[in-house]
């Protein structure tokens, strides 16, 4: 499709008042105005012919096979034109992504140019690229040609494994900030690791007198935390977990934190399994060990869909308890509204905690805290602050009830959910609670 640009409209429109004034002042000069209009139209036509006949455009679009939720990904458009020209690029996309802004650039004649469009995702799903839109201009900028190139590309939006890798590196780095650093596991636990020379400051109870006599110097035993524990990641996919925080559903924030825990647990020698539920159980992956299990866990989380159903804790946690044959660490990632809706959840989580170590994981509600912290200006603001205060009080009461029943509770903001969960897991292992 070919159409005149704003520059062409200004060129023709600017000549109209000049021609009108000239015709009023000297009626015989109307011929010059007509000549100007003809010259302008001829120039526009010439520009259009160049765009139509001499501008050849070759394009190729590259999109990642997988997009990570909450990350800004990039779609690359490669263009080659026969002549240097300005170009505007847009994408026709369908799926859980924010609208992609058009970008402008310039191509060099006969040289391939690369243009990058940013794609922001906000939930898991499939992204389809239907068409590439190109808008090129003639050498005078008076005519533009719009091209539509059909595409048949798909990309899957998967849990944010990129963020998991970054956080995992933070736990392993020696200069990691306090509170994120992975804890040293040697020297505690009951599993023998190695013998080392005794130095001042070590616990004298760790001295191995039999080996000290054999080596004729003091040596002590070094232990490490036990391995091969079962870690069950139980994820609630009910309607409350679909509520967004910072533009991403709670469900996906929880998946990112659980993936980080999976990575650290597998590296520590434990076995990890996945359990997804809402009104009924949907997914159960038996606990398995080894770093090769992580892709299977990621696939299991990717298969969990967003649900609009109410969570049935009685059915889901009873079925989970029946599947577990040995004592395990169970991470229950869920949410609740108030003490009334949480009664069944408290009862069933408490029942599960009689045989297993249970950690209840929840995201902190920033909107409620912001409503309380913001100074009220109207009566409606005061009412909102009172409601937010009551909801936060109810949440604290639920956590206190769970802790009195032997359930460990962890509530953290989005940025701290994964690291705080891993630190809690490492503390449980060091205390030999599983």
Order of alpha helices (4+ residues) and beta strands (2+ residues): beta-alpha-alpha-beta-beta-beta-beta-beta-beta-beta-beta-alpha-beta-alpha-beta-beta-beta-beta-alpha-beta-beta-alpha-alpha-beta-alpha-beta-alpha-alpha-beta-alpha
